[in-house]
Amino acid sequence: MYGRDAEKDALRDALREEFGHPLPRDRAAPGDIALFRGEAYPLHVGILGDYPLGGLSVIHACNAPGVMRVTEHRLAGEWWDRLVEVYRV
């Protein structure tokens, strides 16, 4: 359990305890758990998918102002840059 405000590496520590050592980012594959950083600390988790036009996607809960839904989009650009660690289940 974690809140919207990251407690430094608490989420990362919990994921490592549950899933073990993370994989290198370049070994990410559909079905893996992805940990993303916010402004300073890791605080968001998604599931990696197979993007229909090639590459990976990220499936995650989106809580933008006025929007609460699960979304899927390509894992590229800002999202790739924010990717901290990948865990294999």
N, C-alpha and C positions, 0 to 999 in steps of 0.2 A: 504494500500500500504506500502510495506517495501522493503528495498534493501538487498543486500547480506551481508552487515555489520549490525549486530543487534544493535538496539538502546536500549540496556539493556532490559527492560521489555515491550517495546512498542507493540510488536506483542502479547504477553500474555495479556496485557491490552485491546487490540482491540478485541481479541477473547472473553474475559470475558464480554466486553460490548455487543458484538453481541449475545453470547450464554448463558450468565449467569455463575453461579458458576460451576467449573469443577467437574467431578465425580472422585471417587477414582479409581486408575489405575486398581484395581482388578475387577471393574465393567465394564471395556471396552468391547464393543460388536461391531459386524459388523455395519457399517454405521456411527460410531462415528468419530469425528474429533480429530486427535492426534497432539499434539504439541511436537516437539523434540528440544533438545538443541544442539547447535554446540559446540565449544570449551568452551565458557563461558556463553552464553546467549541463550534463546530459539529463534530459527530463521528458523525452518522448519516445515511445516504442511503436513499431509497426511490424507488419509481416511482409516479407518480400514475395512478389509474385512474378509471373512471366508476362511481360508487357506485349500486347498483341502485335506491335510494330517492331519488335526486337528489343533486346535488353531486359532489364529488370524494372518492375514497378514496386511501389510501396502502397500497402493497404493499411489505413490508419483512421482513427477517429479525428474528425476535424471539429474544432470548437471555436471557429471564427465568430466575431460579434454577430449575433442573430442567426447563426447557422450551427446546428449540431447534427452531424451525420458521419457516416463512414464513407471514405472516398478512396479511390485508387488512381494513381498517376505515375508517370515515368519517374524512375529514380535517376535524376540527372540534375545538372546545374546546382542550384542552392541546396537541394535535398542531398545530392551526393556530397557536397562540401560539408554539410552538417552531420553526415554519417560518422559516428564515433566507433562503434563496434558492431560485429555481426556474430550471432550465436546459432549453432546448429542444434536442433531439438532431436 
